[in-house]
Amino acid sequence: LRTGSSSLHFHRQHGRTPVMRISVLIVAAVTVLGVAAVFVMPSVRVSGHRHDSQHRSRARFALTSWPNRNDKSCITCGAIPESAVGSAAGFDFGQWWSGLVQSAMPTLRPMWEGYVLEVGKSLADWTPVLIIVILFFIRAILKDGSDGEDDQGAGFMFGMGKKKQPKLTVTSLNRQMDRYTLSLTQATKGKTEAQKLKTHLTEGYTELQQAEASSAATEPSQASKSGKDSQDSLPRRVWVLEFQDKRNDVQASGAKQLREEISAVIMFADPARDEVVLRLDSGGGTVTGYGLAGAQLMRLRDAGLHLTVAIDQVAASGGYLMACTAHRIICSPFAIIGSIGVVQELPIVFDRLQREGIQFETTTAGKFKRTLTPFKQPTEEDRKKNKEDIEDVLRVFKEFVSSSRPSVDIDAVATGDTWIGPLAKEQGLVDELKTSDTLLLDHIRDGRQVLSVGLAEQSSSPLESVLQGAMETVNTRFPAVAAAFSGQMSPPVQYPSPMAEMRSPNWMIYHGD
C-alpha cells in the first residue's frame, strides 16, 4: 500500500491483490482506537443527557475522579472551590470522535475509495469460486435422500458435470393388469366390489412375498431333508426384456443396456422356475453391433434359462440373427421376417476429387489393408477381395442360423428375401403366430409372475438441468478450479492418440435399411 499526495495505489503481487491483509489492518486500527478511547483514558460514567437546539440527545461523560460540577452542595460546604469547577468539565466523547474523524477525513477518504475499488475487483476475481460454492450447496440439497451409489466415480462436485448412472427398474405386469381390472370393476360393478377385489389382491401379494422371503431364508440342506423343493410351491417367473424403439438402430446401440439387463437377470434368476421373453423389433444393422447383441442373448441360453423371442413388426437380417438365439420364436401375423444376407454400399468420390484437383493419399502396410474406399480408384483385385469378405460374413451368418434352427432349409432362405408372418412360419423361420401382448397375458393367466426389466437413464429436474449446464461451463472455462474441487492438483492433460483416426469404417451391414 503506497500513499501519495494526490492518489492511492494498490500494488498487485503475483496476480493477486492483498485485500484481505488490508482489511485486517483497517479492522485492527479501528479496534485499537476504540480500546484507547475506552480503556487508556480514566474510567468514565454517564452523567446524564443534555438537550439543546443543535443536539437532540447527546450522552455526556464525566471523569469519575472529579466531583459533579452541578453538585452545588459540594461548593456550599466548601469542599471544592468554585474556581475549580470549570476545570472539572465533563469529557464529551462523541464530540471528540467527531472532531477526530473530520480532521482525518481528507487522508482517509482516498484510502477508503481505493480500498472499496479493490474489494470490488477482488470480488469480481472470486466470482467463479463463489458461483461454484453456491452450486455446491444447491447440489448437496438436491442430492439429499438420493442413492449414494448413483454418482460413484462421477468426480467433480458430487457428480455435477457428469451424467447420472442409469437405474435398473423392475415392473410387475401382474400388478399393472390388476390395476386395469380394478378400474373396470369399479366402473361396471361399483366401488364396493372393487374394494373387495382390491383387498383380495392385496392379501394375495402379501402371501406371495412371505412365501418368497421364507424360501430365501430356507437353507438348501433343510430343503433336501424335507424331501420337497420349496421352489415348487412358488409361482414361475417370466422376465421380460425389450429391444425396440430407440435401441434398434443400425449400430444396435441398445446392446449396451441389454447386456446389463441380461447380467442382472442371470445373477438373480433360477433356471428351475424362471424364463425370459425378449420383445424384438429390428431391421438389422452392422455386423459387429448385432453380432454383439446376439452374443449377449446366447448368455441366457448358456445360463440354462429358456428364451422366447416375440416379434411384433420386423426381424430382418441382424434382427433375425438375434431372434435365432431363442428356443422359441413367435411373431405377429403381419410381421416381416428374414433378409438373411449381407450388403455393402459405398460411394466413390475419386473422380470428383480428381476433377477438383484434390489428391487423397493413403499409406498402408499390408496388401489388403485398404480395398474399397471412397477416395481411391477401385481395382478388380479390390472388388474381388471385398466380395470374398462379404461372402465370408454370409457363410458365418448361415452357419449360425442353421445351428440355432436345424429344420430350416438355409440355402432356400439365405437369399436376402423376406417373408410375412404366415409364410415365414411355412419356411420354419418362426414357430407360432402370436403377438407379444397375447403371450404375456397368457403367462399372467397361468399364474406366473411377469416382470419387465429395463435399464433407463435417470431423468433430471429442470433445476438440475440448469446446474448441469452451469457445471459444464465451469469445467470448460475454469478447468483449474474444477480440478481443484475434484481433488486433482491440475487438470488432466489429454494427448491425441495417433491411432485414433486410423479406425476403418464398418461398411458391412446385414440390411440395407
C-alpha positions in Angstrom: 0.0 0.0 0.0 1.6 3.3 -1.1 0.0 6.7 -0.5 0.9 9.9 -2.2 -0.1 13.5 -2.3 -2.8 13.1 -4.9 -3.6 9.4 -5.2 -3.6 6.0 -3.6 -2.1 2.9 -5.3 -2.7 -0.7 -4.5 0.0 -3.0 -5.9 -0.8 -6.5 -7.1 1.7 -9.1 -6.3 1.8 -12.4 -8.3 -1.5 -11.5 -9.9 -3.5 -11.3 -6.6 -4.5 -8.2 -4.6 -3.8 -8.4 -0.8 -7.2 -7.0 0.0 -7.7 -9.4 2.9 -4.5 -8.2 4.5 -5.6 -4.5 4.1 -9.0 -5.4 5.6 -7.4 -6.9 8.6 -5.2 -3.8 9.1 -8.2 -1.5 8.9 -10.2 -3.6 11.4 -7.2 -3.7 13.7 -6.8 0.1 13.6 -10.4 0.8 14.4 -10.2 -1.7 17.3 -7.1 0.0 18.7 -8.7 3.4 18.6 -11.8 2.1 20.3 -9.7 0.4 23.1 -7.6 3.6 23.5 -10.8 5.7 23.9 -12.3 3.4 26.4 -9.5 1.9 28.5 -6.5 4.2 28.2 -8.4 7.3 29.4 -9.7 7.3 33.0 -12.8 5.2 33.5 -15.9 7.1 32.6 -19.5 7.2 33.6 -22.6 8.6 32.0 -23.7 11.7 33.9 -27.0 12.4 32.0 -28.5 13.9 28.9 -28.3 17.5 27.6 -30.9 18.8 25.2 -30.2 22.0 23.2 -31.0 23.4 19.8 -28.2 21.6 18.0 -28.2 18.2 19.6 -31.4 16.4 20.4 -29.8 13.9 22.7 -26.1 13.6 23.4 -24.6 11.3 26.1 -22.1 13.3 28.3 -19.3 11.6 30.2 -17.6 12.9 33.3 -14.3 11.8 34.8 -15.1 9.9 37.9 -12.0 11.4 39.6 -13.8 14.7 39.7 -17.0 15.6 41.6 -20.0 16.6 39.6 -19.8 20.4 38.9 -23.6 20.6 39.1 -23.5 19.4 42.7 -23.9 22.9 44.4 -23.9 21.3 47.9 -20.2 20.4 47.5 -19.4 24.1 46.7 -21.6 25.4 49.5 -19.9 23.1 52.0 -16.5 24.4 50.8 -15.3 21.0 49.8 -14.5 22.3 46.3 -13.6 25.8 45.3 -15.9 27.3 42.7 -12.9 28.2 40.5 -12.1 24.5 40.2 -15.4 23.6 38.8 -14.7 24.8 35.3 -11.6 22.6 35.1 -13.7 19.6 36.1 -15.9 19.8 33.0 -17.2 16.5 31.7 -15.4 14.8 28.7 -17.7 14.7 25.6 -16.5 11.5 23.8 -18.9 12.0 20.9 -17.6 15.5 20.1 -14.0 14.3 20.4 -14.6 11.4 18.0 -16.5 13.6 15.5 -13.6 16.1 15.5 -11.1 13.3 15.1 -13.0 11.9 12.1 -13.4 15.3 10.4 -9.6 16.0 10.8 -8.7 12.6 9.4 -11.2 12.6 6.6 -9.0 14.3 3.9 -6.5 11.5 4.4 -8.9 8.6 4.9 -11.3 9.4 2.0 -8.9 8.4 -0.8 -7.7 5.4 1.1 -11.3 4.2 1.6 -12.2 4.8 -2.0 -9.2 2.9 -3.2 -10.0 0.1 -0.7 -13.6 -0.2 -1.9 -12.4 -0.3 -5.5 -10.0 -3.1 -4.8 -12.6 -5.0 -2.8 -14.9 -4.9 -5.9 -12.2 -6.1 -8.1 -11.3 -8.9 -5.8 -14.9 -10.0 -5.6 -15.0 -10.0 -9.4 -11.9 -12.2 -9.5 -13.5 -14.6 -7.0 -16.9 -14.7 -8.7 -16.4 -18.1 -10.3 -15.4 -19.6 -7.0 -18.4 -18.1 -5.3 -20.7 -19.5 -8.0 -19.2 -22.9 -7.6 -19.7 -22.8 -3.8 -23.3 -21.8 -4.3 -23.9 -24.6 -6.8 -22.2 -27.0 -4.4 -24.7 -26.3 -1.7 -27.6 -26.4 -4.1 -26.4 -29.8 -5.4 -26.0 -31.1 -1.9 -29.6 -30.2 -1.1 -30.8 -31.8 -4.3 -28.7 -34.9 -3.6 -30.0 -35.4 -0.1 -32.0 -38.6 0.0 -30.8 -40.0 -3.3 -28.8 -43.2 -3.7 -25.2 -42.7 -2.9 -24.0 -45.2 -5.5 -25.5 -43.2 -8.4 -22.6 -40.9 -8.5 -19.8 -43.2 -7.8 -16.8 -42.2 -9.9 -18.7 -39.2 -11.2 -15.9 -36.9 -9.9 -16.4 -33.2 -9.8 -18.8 -31.7 -7.2 -20.6 -35.0 -6.2 -21.4 -35.8 -9.8 -22.1 -32.3 -11.1 -21.0 -32.0 -14.6 -21.4 -35.8 -15.1 -24.4 -37.7 -16.2 -26.3 -39.8 -13.8 -25.8 -43.5 -13.8 -28.7 -45.5 -15.3 -31.0 -47.4 -13.0 -32.4 -50.8 -13.3 -36.2 -50.8 -12.9 -38.4 -53.9 -12.5 -42.2 -53.5 -13.2 -44.7 -56.2 -12.3 -47.1 -56.6 -15.3 -49.4 -58.6 -13.0 -50.0 -55.6 -10.8 -50.5 -53.5 -13.9 -53.2 -55.8 -15.2 -54.7 -55.9 -11.7 -55.0 -52.1 -11.7 -56.8 -52.3 -15.1 -59.1 -54.9 -13.6 -59.9 -52.7 -10.5 -60.7 -49.7 -12.7 -63.1 -51.8 -14.9 -64.6 -53.5 -11.8 -65.4 -50.1 -10.2 -66.9 -48.8 -13.5 -69.1 -51.8 -14.0 -69.8 -53.2 -10.5 -69.3 -50.3 -8.2 -66.9 -49.3 -5.5 -67.9 -52.0 -3.1 -67.0 -54.8 -5.4 -63.8 -53.0 -6.4 -62.8 -52.7 -2.8 -63.4 -56.4 -2.1 -61.3 -57.3 -5.2 -58.5 -54.9 -4.0 -58.5 -56.5 -0.6 -58.3 -60.0 -2.1 -55.4 -58.9 -4.4 -53.5 -57.3 -1.6 -53.8 -60.4 0.6 -52.5 -62.5 -2.3 -49.5 -60.3 -2.9 -48.7 -60.3 0.8 -48.8 -64.1 0.9 -46.6 -64.3 -2.1 -44.0 -62.0 -0.6 -44.0 -64.0 2.6 -43.5 -67.2 0.7 -40.6 -65.7 -1.3 -39.0 -64.5 1.9 -39.4 -67.9 3.6 -38.0 -69.7 0.6 -35.0 -67.4 0.5 -34.3 -67.9 4.2 -34.5 -71.7 4.0 -31.1 -73.4 3.7 -30.6 -75.9 0.9 -29.8 -78.7 3.4 -33.1 -78.2 5.2 -34.9 -78.2 1.9 -33.3 -81.5 0.9 -34.2 -83.1 4.3 -37.8 -82.2 3.8 -37.9 -84.2 0.6 -39.6 -81.5 -1.3 -38.1 -78.5 -3.0 -39.6 -75.3 -1.6 -39.4 -73.7 -5.1 -42.2 -76.0 -6.3 -44.7 -74.1 -4.2 -43.8 -70.7 -5.7 -45.2 -69.4 -9.0 -43.0 -69.5 -12.1 -41.4 -66.2 -13.2 -41.1 -64.6 -16.6 -38.5 -61.9 -17.1 -39.3 -59.5 -20.0 -36.6 -57.7 -21.9 -37.0 -55.3 -24.8 -35.0 -54.5 -27.9 -37.3 -52.0 -29.6 -37.8 -48.2 -30.2 -34.5 -46.3 -29.8 -32.4 -49.4 -29.1 -32.8 -51.0 -32.6 -30.8 -48.5 -34.7 -28.2 -49.5 -37.3 -25.4 -49.6 -34.8 -27.5 -51.7 -32.3 -26.8 -49.1 -29.6 -29.4 -50.8 -27.3 -26.9 -53.7 -26.8 -25.2 -51.5 -24.2 -28.3 -51.6 -22.0 -29.3 -55.1 -23.0 -26.0 -56.6 -21.7 -26.5 -55.0 -18.3 -30.1 -56.2 -18.1 -29.1 -59.8 -19.1 -26.4 -59.8 -16.5 -28.9 -58.7 -13.8 -31.3 -61.5 -14.8 -28.6 -64.2 -14.9 -27.4 -63.2 -11.4 -30.8 -63.5 -9.9 -32.9 -65.9 -11.9 -33.3 -69.6 -11.1 -33.4 -71.8 -14.2 -35.7 -74.2 -12.4 -38.6 -71.6 -12.2 -37.6 -68.7 -14.5 -37.6 -68.0 -18.2 -37.0 -64.9 -20.4 -39.1 -63.2 -23.1 -37.4 -60.7 -25.4 -39.7 -58.3 -27.3 -37.8 -57.7 -30.5 -38.2 -55.3 -33.4 -35.3 -54.5 -35.7 -34.4 -54.2 -39.4 -30.8 -55.1 -38.8 -27.6 -53.1 -39.0 -23.8 -53.5 -38.6 -22.2 -56.9 -38.3 -20.4 -56.0 -35.1 -23.3 -54.3 -33.4 -25.9 -57.0 -34.0 -23.3 -59.8 -33.6 -22.7 -58.5 -30.1 -26.4 -58.3 -29.3 -26.9 -61.9 -30.4 -23.9 -63.0 -28.3 -25.5 -61.3 -25.3 -28.7 -63.4 -25.8 -26.6 -66.5 -26.0 -25.5 -65.9 -22.5 -29.1 -66.6 -21.4 -29.1 -70.0 -23.0 -25.7 -70.8 -21.6 -27.1 -70.0 -18.1 -29.9 -72.5 -18.6 -32.7 -70.0 -19.0 -35.4 -70.7 -21.6 -35.6 -67.8 -24.1 -38.6 -66.8 -26.2 -38.3 -64.0 -28.8 -41.6 -62.2 -29.6 -41.5 -60.2 -32.9 -44.3 -57.7 -33.4 -43.3 -55.9 -36.6 -40.0 -56.8 -38.1 -36.9 -59.0 -37.5 -34.8 -58.8 -40.6 -31.1 -59.5 -41.2 -29.3 -58.6 -37.9 -32.7 -58.6 -36.2 -33.3 -62.2 -37.2 -29.8 -63.1 -36.1 -30.8 -62.0 -32.6 -34.1 -64.0 -32.9 -32.3 -67.2 -33.8 -30.7 -67.3 -30.4 -34.1 -68.2 -28.8 -35.5 -71.6 -28.1 -38.9 -70.4 -29.4 -39.8 -67.6 -31.9 -43.2 -66.1 -32.2 -44.3 -63.2 -34.5 -47.5 -61.3 -35.2 -49.4 -62.3 -38.3 -48.1 -59.4 -40.4 -44.5 -59.2 -39.2 -41.7 -59.1 -41.7 -39.1 -61.9 -41.2 -35.9 -62.9 -42.9 -33.5 -60.9 -45.1 -30.6 -63.3 -44.3 -27.8 -61.7 -46.3 -25.1 -59.1 -46.3 -25.0 -55.9 -48.2 -22.4 -53.2 -48.6 -22.9 -49.7 -50.1 -20.0 -47.4 -50.7 -20.0 -44.0 -52.6 -16.9 -43.5 -54.7 -15.8 -39.8 -55.0 -12.4 -40.4 -56.5 -13.4 -39.0 -59.9 -14.9 -35.9 -58.4 -11.9 -35.2 -56.3 -9.6 -35.6 -59.3 -11.7 -33.1 -61.3 -11.4 -30.6 -58.4 -7.6 -31.1 -58.2 -7.7 -32.8 -54.8 -5.4 -35.7 -54.3 -6.1 -38.0 -51.4 -3.1 -40.1 -50.3 -3.3 -43.2 -48.1 -0.3 -45.1 -46.7 -0.9 -48.7 -45.8 1.1 -51.7 -44.5 -0.4 -54.9 -45.8 -1.7 -55.9 -49.2 -5.4 -55.7 -48.2 -5.3 -53.1 -45.5 -7.4 -50.9 -47.8 -9.6 -52.4 -50.6 -12.6 -50.3 -51.5 -12.6 -46.8 -50.1 -14.4 -43.6 -51.3 -11.1 -41.9 -52.1 -9.2 -44.2 -54.4 -9.8 -45.7 -57.8 -11.1 -49.2 -57.2 -9.4 -52.1 -59.0 -10.6 -55.5 -59.9 -8.4 -57.0 -57.2 -10.0 -54.7 -54.6 -13.5 -55.7 -55.7 -12.7 -59.4 -55.7 -11.2 -59.2 -52.2 -14.2 -57.2 -50.9 -16.6 -59.7 -52.4 -14.8 -62.5 -50.6 -15.1 -60.7 -47.3 -18.8 -60.3 -47.8 -19.2 -64.0 -48.7 -17.3 -65.0 -45.5 -19.7 -62.9 -43.4 -22.7 -64.5 -45.1 -21.2 -68.0 -44.6 -20.9 -67.3 -40.8 -24.4 -65.9 -40.7 -25.9 -69.0 -42.4 -24.0 -71.4 -40.1 -25.3 -69.5 -37.1 -28.9 -69.8 -38.3 -28.5 -73.4 -39.2 -27.1 -74.3 -35.7 -30.0 -72.5 -34.0 -32.8 -73.8 -36.3 -31.7 -77.1 -37.9 -35.1 -77.6 -39.5 -34.7 -74.5 -41.8 -33.5 -75.0 -45.3 -30.8 -72.5 -45.1 -29.9 -72.4 -48.8 -33.5 -71.6 -49.6 -33.9 -68.8 -47.1 -30.4 -67.2 -47.1 -31.1 -65.2 -50.3 -31.8 -61.8 -48.7 -35.5 -62.3 -49.2 -38.2 -61.5 -46.6 -41.4 -63.2 -45.7 -44.6 -62.1 -44.0 -45.7 -63.9 -40.8 -47.6 -67.0 -42.1 -45.1 -67.5 -45.0 -42.2 -67.2 -42.5 -43.8 -69.9 -40.5 -44.1 -72.2 -43.6 -40.3 -71.6 -44.1 -39.6 -72.6 -40.5 -38.3 -69.2 -39.6 -40.8 -68.8 -36.7 -42.7 -71.3 -34.5 -46.0 -69.6 -33.8 -48.1 -66.6 -34.9 -48.9 -64.6 -31.8 -48.3 -61.1 -30.6 -46.1 -60.4 -27.6 -49.1 -59.0 -25.7 -51.0 -62.2 -26.1 -48.0 -64.2 -25.0 -47.5 -62.2 -21.8 -51.2 -62.1 -21.0 -51.3 -65.9 -21.3 -48.4 -66.2 -18.8 -50.3 -63.9 -16.3 -53.5 -66.0 -16.6 -51.4 -69.1 -16.0 -50.5 -67.7 -12.6 -46.9 -66.7 -13.4 -45.1 -63.6 -12.2 -44.4 -61.5 -15.3 -41.7 -58.9 -14.5 -40.4 -56.3 -17.0 -36.7 -55.4 -16.6 -35.4 -52.2 -18.0 -32.2 -50.1 -17.7 -33.0 -46.4 -18.3 -31.3 -43.1 -17.9 -32.4 -41.1 -14.8 -34.4 -38.0 -15.6 -33.2 -34.7 -14.2 -35.4 -31.9 -12.8 -35.3 -28.5 -14.6 -33.1 -27.1 -11.8 -30.7 -30.0 -12.1 -30.5 -29.4 -15.9 -29.6 -25.8 -15.4 -27.0 -26.8 -12.8 -25.7 -29.4 -15.3 -25.2 -26.7 -17.9 -23.5 -24.4 -15.4 -21.1 -27.0 -14.3 -20.2 -27.8 -17.9 -19.4 -24.2 -18.4 -17.3 -24.1 -15.3 -15.4 -27.2 -16.5 -14.7 -25.6 -19.8 -13.9 -22.0 -18.8 -12.2 -22.7 -15.4 -10.6 -26.1 -15.6 -8.1 -25.3 -12.8 -11.0 -24.5 -10.4 -12.9 -27.6 -11.5 -9.7 -29.7 -11.0 -9.2 -28.3 -7.5 -12.8 -29.2 -6.4 -12.5 -32.7 -8.0 -9.4 -33.4 -5.9 -6.8 -33.1 -8.7 -3.8 -30.9 -8.4 -4.0 -29.9 -12.0 -6.5 -30.6 -14.8 -5.7 -33.8 -16.7 -3.9 -33.4 -20.0 -5.2 -35.4 -22.9 -2.9 -36.2 -25.7 -4.4 -37.2 -29.1 -3.6 -40.8 -30.0 -2.0 -41.2 -33.4 -4.1 -44.4 -33.8 -7.4 -42.7 -33.0 -8.1 -41.7 -36.6 -6.9 -44.9 -38.2 -10.1 -46.9 -37.5 -11.6 -48.1 -40.7 -15.4 -47.5 -41.1 -17.5 -50.6 -40.7 -19.2 -50.7 -44.1 -20.6 -54.2 -43.9 -24.2 -54.3 -42.7 -26.7 -57.1 -42.8 -29.6 -55.0 -44.1 -29.6 -52.0 -46.4 -32.2 -50.2 -44.3 
